[in-house]
Amino acid sequence: MTPADLSLTVLHAVRRAVDDGALRVEVPPRVKVERARPGGSGEYASNVALTLARSAGRSARDVAAIIEERLRDAPGIRGVEVTGPGFLNFTLRGDAGSELVRTVLAAGSAYGHGDALAGTTVRFAEVTESRALLVTEVVVQLLRSQGAEVECGGRERVYVLPAAYEEERLGRDAARWALLRAAPHDRPLDGAPLLAQHERNSLFRVRYAYSRVQRLLANGEQLGVGPACESPVDAPELLGVLGDHPVLLLAAARHRAPDRVARHLEAIADALLAFQHTVLPLGDEKPSAAHRSRLALAEAAGTVLAGGLSVLGISAPDRI
């Protein structure tokens, strides 16, 4: 992990803390990290907590502790320590990306599920409005994925698309995305653009990214390249959003916000599509451990995309 990678990872942690509601600050455009000074702790240090403390209305050590909590399992970081008035100190490791990929592939669609809400019982009153039914259906899945017990008023119901979003007009997947991608208090997305097979269509981008992974795996098989975690992969943006996935699912469950899952899938898709061109050998390039490791990372990203779409009740086609 380079200093630039570490800076991006810490920035992701600040953004998650803001999304979770743990910090009420404006996310900075970048986070500065530098080599730890002689006598300091770890290899690198950052004063980001001190710069955010005043606007957060909390002590710098409190802010640092919030950020540190979201960095404990970050790829590439062996340890984080809060020192002095609120400095974050980092000890790095070189194999964390491979560790993350192995974790994702081992867990499959259950990656990000956990027991953070075990012992919590959530009760929903009976709802009848179509969009509320859909949001409740997905929130119930999110809560259960984090170990919560859920009780629904009346019977759990099968969601029926409202007249304005009939399957005949948009199709089931586009209709669900239109209703779930917008925050519950916002108007649903305009359905018509979701039918366009274009990168401006967020649903198309997410599903296309998943289909690209399937094509990479098939092409790799033809070239004799299979996914395997054999060497570190330089893809901090993609590793960062994959590492964020468990925290994102928990936050979406706690805040009853399926739209967070949809936005996160867009971030994964964008990072994957930017990374895909480096995965397989080009021209006369011979297959190597680097290609096998990149293919494993791509497969992990596809796994998370498929799992996230499944939570939203949306299909992940192998071909688009």
One Martini backbone bead per residue (centre of mass of N, CA, C, O) as a GRO file, in nm:
protein
  320
    1MET     BB    1   0.093   0.038   0.025
    2THR     BB    2   0.054   0.355  -0.046
    3PRO     BB    3   0.006   0.673   0.047
    4ALA     BB    4  -0.232   0.707  -0.152
    5ASP     BB    5  -0.391   0.461  -0.056
    6LEU     BB    6  -0.418   0.548   0.238
    7SER     BB    7  -0.565   0.811   0.191
    8LEU     BB    8  -0.814   0.675   0.059
    9THR     BB    9  -0.890   0.492   0.298
   10VAL     BB   10  -0.941   0.718   0.505
   11LEU     BB   11  -1.156   0.863   0.341
   12HIS     BB   12  -1.357   0.630   0.349
   13ALA     BB   13  -1.390   0.633   0.659
   14VAL     BB   14  -1.508   0.916   0.680
   15ARG     BB   15  -1.751   0.867   0.495
   16ARG     BB   16  -1.878   0.644   0.669
   17ALA     BB   17  -1.916   0.816   0.925
   18VAL     BB   18  -2.112   1.010   0.787
   19ASP     BB   19  -2.321   0.802   0.684
   20ASP     BB   20  -2.374   0.688   0.986
   21GLY     BB   21  -2.368   0.960   1.184
   22ALA     BB   22  -2.098   0.991   1.361
   23LEU     BB   23  -2.043   1.234   1.160
   24ARG     BB   24  -2.067   1.607   1.126
   25VAL     BB   25  -1.926   1.655   0.819
   26GLU     BB   26  -1.722   1.754   0.573
   27VAL     BB   27  -1.584   1.595   0.327
   28PRO     BB   28  -1.285   1.577   0.228
   29PRO     BB   29  -1.099   1.563  -0.064
   30ARG     BB   30  -0.852   1.492   0.134
   31VAL     BB   31  -0.582   1.297   0.286
   32LYS     BB   32  -0.312   1.339   0.494
   33VAL     BB   33   0.000   1.164   0.468
   34GLU     BB   34   0.288   1.058   0.670
   35ARG     BB   35   0.568   1.000   0.793
   36ALA     BB   36   0.677   0.897   1.071
   37ARG     BB   37   0.828   1.016   1.326
   38PRO     BB   38   1.064   1.005   1.532
   39GLY     BB   39   0.918   0.807   1.791
   40GLY     BB   40   0.685   0.708   1.663
   41SER     BB   41   0.401   0.546   1.537
   42GLY     BB   42   0.462   0.360   1.298
   43GLU     BB   43   0.475   0.462   0.948
   44TYR     BB   44   0.213   0.642   0.957
   45ALA     BB   45   0.041   0.969   0.948
   46SER     BB   46  -0.255   1.159   1.075
   47ASN     BB   47  -0.453   1.483   1.116
   48VAL     BB   48  -0.763   1.462   1.047
   49ALA     BB   49  -0.900   1.485   1.328
   50LEU     BB   50  -0.805   1.776   1.386
   51THR     BB   51  -0.947   1.908   1.130
   52LEU     BB   52  -1.253   1.800   1.226
   53ALA     BB   53  -1.328   1.871   1.521
   54ARG     BB   54  -1.470   2.145   1.513
   55SER     BB   55  -1.703   2.073   1.309
   56ALA     BB   56  -1.795   1.822   1.499
   57GLY     BB   57  -1.789   1.897   1.814
   58ARG     BB   58  -1.516   1.743   1.894
   59SER     BB   59  -1.271   1.569   1.981
   60ALA     BB   60  -0.998   1.444   1.828
   61ARG     BB   61  -1.004   1.167   1.969
   62ASP     BB   62  -1.293   1.098   1.896
   63VAL     BB   63  -1.258   1.112   1.592
   64ALA     BB   64  -1.030   0.903   1.575
   65ALA     BB   65  -1.196   0.665   1.689
   66ILE     BB   66  -1.405   0.656   1.463
   67ILE     BB   67  -1.204   0.603   1.234
   68GLU     BB   68  -1.056   0.356   1.350
   69GLU     BB   69  -1.302   0.162   1.348
   70ARG     BB   70  -1.307   0.184   1.011
   71LEU     BB   71  -0.988   0.049   0.990
   72ARG     BB   72  -0.940  -0.241   1.105
   73ASP     BB   73  -1.028  -0.402   0.809
   74ALA     BB   74  -0.841  -0.274   0.618
   75PRO     BB   75  -0.677  -0.287   0.344
   76GLY     BB   76  -0.322  -0.285   0.432
   77ILE     BB   77  -0.387  -0.282   0.749
   78ARG     BB   78  -0.258  -0.381   1.058
   79GLY     BB   79  -0.261  -0.090   1.219
   80VAL     BB   80  -0.421   0.134   1.467
   81GLU     BB   81  -0.327   0.450   1.632
   82VAL     BB   82  -0.390   0.666   1.900
   83THR     BB   83  -0.226   0.982   1.945
   84GLY     BB   84  -0.221   1.218   2.145
   85PRO     BB   85  -0.460   1.453   2.038
   86GLY     BB   86  -0.528   1.272   1.735
   87PHE     BB   87  -0.347   1.075   1.601
   88LEU     BB   88  -0.295   0.867   1.319
   89ASN     BB   89  -0.151   0.537   1.320
   90PHE     BB   90   0.033   0.327   1.079
   91THR     BB   91   0.034  -0.020   0.992
   92LEU     BB   92   0.146  -0.217   0.733
   93ARG     BB   93   0.046  -0.439   0.460
   94GLY     BB   94   0.076  -0.648   0.158
   95ASP     BB   95  -0.184  -0.886   0.178
   96ALA     BB   96  -0.482  -0.769   0.212
   97GLY     BB   97  -0.613  -0.794  -0.065
   98SER     BB   98  -0.609  -1.103  -0.078
   99GLU     BB   99  -0.772  -1.143   0.178
  100LEU     BB  100  -1.030  -1.010   0.075
  101VAL     BB  101  -1.082  -1.190  -0.168
  102ARG     BB  102  -1.106  -1.453  -0.010
  103THR     BB  103  -1.344  -1.364   0.162
  104VAL     BB  104  -1.546  -1.315  -0.063
  105LEU     BB  105  -1.532  -1.596  -0.206
  106ALA     BB  106  -1.612  -1.761   0.048
  107ALA     BB  107  -1.894  -1.607   0.101
  108GLY     BB  108  -2.015  -1.468  -0.128
  109SER     BB  109  -2.335  -1.346  -0.101
  110ALA     BB  110  -2.261  -1.320   0.226
  111TYR     BB  111  -2.104  -1.080   0.202
  112GLY     BB  112  -2.163  -0.866   0.489
  113HIS     BB  113  -2.272  -1.052   0.673
  114GLY     BB  114  -2.411  -1.055   1.017
  115ASP     BB  115  -2.435  -0.982   1.400
  116ALA     BB  116  -2.475  -0.678   1.494
  117LEU     BB  117  -2.815  -0.724   1.539
  118ALA     BB  118  -2.818  -0.914   1.751
  119GLY     BB  119  -3.105  -0.897   1.964
  120THR     BB  120  -3.276  -0.746   1.758
  121THR     BB  121  -3.606  -0.600   1.734
  122VAL     BB  122  -3.818  -0.543   1.449
  123ARG     BB  123  -4.110  -0.344   1.393
  124PHE     BB  124  -4.377  -0.351   1.155
  125ALA     BB  125  -4.611  -0.197   1.019
  126GLU     BB  126  -4.865  -0.200   0.824
  127VAL     BB  127  -4.854  -0.183   0.469
  128THR     BB  128  -4.991  -0.062   0.133
  129GLU     BB  129  -4.803   0.092  -0.016
  130SER     BB  130  -4.606   0.005  -0.271
  131ARG     BB  131  -4.331   0.135  -0.203
  132ALA     BB  132  -4.330   0.060   0.098
  133LEU     BB  133  -4.327  -0.243   0.048
  134LEU     BB  134  -4.057  -0.257  -0.097
  135VAL     BB  135  -3.877  -0.129   0.117
  136THR     BB  136  -3.950  -0.327   0.341
  137GLU     BB  137  -3.852  -0.583   0.206
  138VAL     BB  138  -3.550  -0.494   0.193
  139VAL     BB  139  -3.505  -0.420   0.490
  140VAL     BB  140  -3.557  -0.698   0.601
  141GLN     BB  141  -3.311  -0.826   0.464
  142LEU     BB  142  -3.097  -0.645   0.592
  143LEU     BB  143  -3.155  -0.709   0.889
  144ARG     BB  144  -3.113  -1.020   0.866
  145SER     BB  145  -2.813  -0.998   0.762
  146GLN     BB  146  -2.750  -0.870   1.076
  147GLY     BB  147  -2.940  -1.053   1.292
  148ALA     BB  148  -3.222  -0.961   1.296
  149GLU     BB  149  -3.539  -0.934   1.416
  150VAL     BB  150  -3.857  -0.965   1.236
  151GLU     BB  151  -4.170  -0.781   1.248
  152CYS     BB  152  -4.479  -0.795   1.077
  153GLY     BB  153  -4.753  -0.650   1.000
  154GLY     BB  154  -4.908  -0.897   0.950
  155ARG     BB  155  -4.820  -1.005   0.650
  156GLU     BB  156  -4.600  -1.102   0.439
  157ARG     BB  157  -4.549  -0.949   0.125
  158VAL     BB  158  -4.588  -0.935  -0.207
  159TYR     BB  159  -4.465  -0.741  -0.438
  160VAL     BB  160  -4.637  -0.477  -0.623
  161LEU     BB  161  -4.646  -0.295  -0.885
  162PRO     BB  162  -4.715  -0.001  -0.971
  163ALA     BB  163  -4.870   0.140  -1.233
  164ALA     BB  164  -4.622   0.339  -1.310
  165TYR     BB  165  -4.436   0.043  -1.288
  166GLU     BB  166  -4.482  -0.156  -1.498
  167GLU     BB  167  -4.344  -0.428  -1.647
  168GLU     BB  168  -4.433  -0.358  -1.941
  169ARG     BB  169  -4.259  -0.087  -1.941
  170LEU     BB  170  -3.972  -0.167  -1.771
  171GLY     BB  171  -3.956  -0.387  -1.588
  172ARG     BB  172  -3.867  -0.517  -1.295
  173ASP     BB  173  -3.578  -0.405  -1.248
  174ALA     BB  174  -3.623  -0.105  -1.325
  175ALA     BB  175  -3.851  -0.054  -1.126
  176ARG     BB  176  -3.694  -0.110  -0.868
  177TRP     BB  177  -3.466   0.093  -0.911
  178ALA     BB  178  -3.641   0.350  -0.926
  179LEU     BB  179  -3.746   0.310  -0.621
  180LEU     BB  180  -3.458   0.247  -0.463
  181ARG     BB  181  -3.242   0.464  -0.549
  182ALA     BB  182  -3.420   0.641  -0.414
  183ALA     BB  183  -3.496   0.795  -0.159
  184PRO     BB  184  -3.780   0.760   0.026
  185HIS     BB  185  -3.824   1.095   0.020
  186ASP     BB  186  -3.804   1.063  -0.282
  187ARG     BB  187  -3.839   1.054  -0.596
  188PRO     BB  188  -3.852   0.861  -0.837
  189LEU     BB  189  -3.714   0.759  -1.099
  190ASP     BB  190  -3.690   0.788  -1.418
  191GLY     BB  191  -3.763   0.526  -1.625
  192ALA     BB  192  -3.667   0.566  -1.921
  193PRO     BB  193  -3.344   0.577  -1.884
  194LEU     BB  194  -3.338   0.265  -1.781
  195LEU     BB  195  -3.359   0.151  -2.092
  196ALA     BB  196  -3.082   0.244  -2.154
  197GLN     BB  197  -2.778   0.124  -2.313
  198HIS     BB  198  -2.602   0.315  -2.090
  199GLU     BB  199  -2.378   0.474  -1.877
  200ARG     BB  200  -2.605   0.674  -1.764
  201ASN     BB  201  -2.717   0.408  -1.667
  202SER     BB  202  -2.692   0.274  -1.360
  203LEU     BB  203  -2.802  -0.011  -1.401
  204PHE     BB  204  -2.636  -0.087  -1.645
  205ARG     BB  205  -2.357  -0.050  -1.516
  206VAL     BB  206  -2.384  -0.271  -1.302
  207ARG     BB  207  -2.459  -0.511  -1.493
  208TYR     BB  208  -2.221  -0.482  -1.685
  209ALA     BB  209  -1.997  -0.532  -1.483
  210TYR     BB  210  -2.081  -0.820  -1.424
  211SER     BB  211  -2.061  -0.925  -1.719
  212ARG     BB  212  -1.755  -0.868  -1.748
  213VAL     BB  213  -1.662  -1.080  -1.550
  214GLN     BB  214  -1.768  -1.324  -1.708
  215ARG     BB  215  -1.593  -1.265  -1.958
  216LEU     BB  216  -1.316  -1.276  -1.818
  217LEU     BB  217  -1.339  -1.569  -1.726
  218ALA     BB  218  -1.376  -1.691  -2.007
  219ASN     BB  219  -1.118  -1.572  -2.136
  220GLY     BB  220  -0.922  -1.690  -1.932
  221GLU     BB  221  -0.976  -1.985  -1.994
  222GLN     BB  222  -0.872  -1.967  -2.291
  223LEU     BB  223  -0.575  -1.863  -2.175
  224GLY     BB  224  -0.514  -2.009  -1.892
  225VAL     BB  225  -0.667  -1.813  -1.680
  226GLY     BB  226  -0.700  -1.815  -1.335
  227PRO     BB  227  -0.819  -1.751  -1.034
  228ALA     BB  228  -0.563  -1.609  -0.804
  229CYS     BB  229  -0.395  -1.550  -0.495
  230GLU     BB  230  -0.046  -1.442  -0.552
  231SER     BB  231  -0.060  -1.120  -0.563
  232PRO     BB  232  -0.051  -0.804  -0.545
  233VAL     BB  233  -0.297  -0.542  -0.603
  234ASP     BB  234  -0.328  -0.231  -0.785
  235ALA     BB  235  -0.657  -0.135  -0.636
  236PRO     BB  236  -0.776   0.082  -0.421
  237GLU     BB  237  -1.065   0.148  -0.510
  238LEU     BB  238  -1.179  -0.140  -0.526
  239LEU     BB  239  -1.089  -0.239  -0.247
  240GLY     BB  240  -1.235  -0.020  -0.088
  241VAL     BB  241  -1.536  -0.087  -0.171
  242LEU     BB  242  -1.526  -0.381  -0.081
  243GLY     BB  243  -1.448  -0.320   0.218
  244ASP     BB  244  -1.720  -0.145   0.267
  245HIS     BB  245  -1.967  -0.340   0.246
  246PRO     BB  246  -2.037  -0.425   0.539
  247VAL     BB  247  -2.087  -0.136   0.645
  248LEU     BB  248  -2.306  -0.061   0.440
  249LEU     BB  249  -2.518  -0.276   0.515
  250LEU     BB  250  -2.549  -0.186   0.806
  251ALA     BB  251  -2.634   0.106   0.749
  252ALA     BB  252  -2.884   0.035   0.576
  253ALA     BB  253  -3.030  -0.109   0.805
  254ARG     BB  254  -3.031   0.114   1.026
  255HIS     BB  255  -3.159   0.341   0.805
  256ARG     BB  256  -3.353   0.225   0.598
  257ALA     BB  257  -3.145   0.224   0.310
  258PRO     BB  258  -3.137   0.101  -0.005
  259ASP     BB  259  -2.993   0.334  -0.163
  260ARG     BB  260  -2.707   0.270  -0.057
  261VAL     BB  261  -2.668   0.013  -0.215
  262ALA     BB  262  -2.696   0.128  -0.499
  263ARG     BB  263  -2.461   0.335  -0.479
  264HIS     BB  264  -2.243   0.124  -0.415
  265LEU     BB  265  -2.266  -0.035  -0.677
  266GLU     BB  266  -2.173   0.196  -0.854
  267ALA     BB  267  -1.888   0.220  -0.733
  268ILE     BB  268  -1.798  -0.063  -0.806
  269ALA     BB  269  -1.846  -0.048  -1.110
  270ASP     BB  270  -1.655   0.188  -1.171
  271ALA     BB  271  -1.396   0.052  -1.060
  272LEU     BB  272  -1.409  -0.200  -1.241
  273LEU     BB  273  -1.413  -0.061  -1.525
  274ALA     BB  274  -1.129   0.074  -1.476
  275PHE     BB  275  -0.977  -0.218  -1.424
  276GLN     BB  276  -1.035  -0.441  -1.653
  277HIS     BB  277  -0.792  -0.377  -1.863
  278THR     BB  278  -0.566  -0.527  -1.660
  279VAL     BB  279  -0.627  -0.836  -1.627
  280LEU     BB  280  -0.542  -0.936  -1.905
  281PRO     BB  281  -0.361  -1.023  -2.149
  282LEU     BB  282  -0.169  -0.843  -2.397
  283GLY     BB  283  -0.096  -0.969  -2.670
  284ASP     BB  284   0.229  -1.105  -2.592
  285GLU     BB  285   0.149  -1.145  -2.317
  286LYS     BB  286   0.209  -1.330  -2.039
  287PRO     BB  287   0.095  -1.520  -1.815
  288SER     BB  288   0.040  -1.441  -1.463
  289ALA     BB  289   0.005  -1.380  -1.134
  290ALA     BB  290  -0.120  -1.102  -1.182
  291HIS     BB  291  -0.361  -1.198  -1.354
  292ARG     BB  292  -0.483  -1.395  -1.149
  293SER     BB  293  -0.526  -1.179  -0.928
  294ARG     BB  294  -0.707  -0.986  -1.091
  295LEU     BB  295  -0.928  -1.196  -1.150
  296ALA     BB  296  -1.004  -1.240  -0.855
  297LEU     BB  297  -1.095  -0.951  -0.804
  298ALA     BB  298  -1.314  -0.944  -1.019
  299GLU     BB  299  -1.479  -1.177  -0.901
  300ALA     BB  300  -1.537  -1.038  -0.633
  301ALA     BB  301  -1.691  -0.799  -0.751
  302GLY     BB  302  -1.914  -0.970  -0.883
  303THR     BB  303  -2.016  -1.094  -0.620
  304VAL     BB  304  -2.109  -0.825  -0.491
  305LEU     BB  305  -2.301  -0.734  -0.709
  306ALA     BB  306  -2.492  -0.978  -0.698
  307GLY     BB  307  -2.562  -0.953  -0.396
  308GLY     BB  308  -2.680  -0.664  -0.407
  309LEU     BB  309  -2.900  -0.716  -0.617
  310SER     BB  310  -3.044  -0.934  -0.453
  311VAL     BB  311  -3.135  -0.752  -0.220
  312LEU     BB  312  -3.311  -0.580  -0.442
  313GLY     BB  313  -3.436  -0.790  -0.656
  314ILE     BB  314  -3.205  -0.811  -0.883
  315SER     BB  315  -3.068  -0.903  -1.163
  316ALA     BB  316  -2.762  -1.088  -1.298
  317PRO     BB  317  -2.648  -1.089  -1.598
  318ASP     BB  318  -2.406  -1.235  -1.803
  319ARG     BB  319  -2.554  -1.073  -2.039
  320ILE     BB  320  -2.568  -0.744  -2.246
   0.00000   0.00000   0.00000
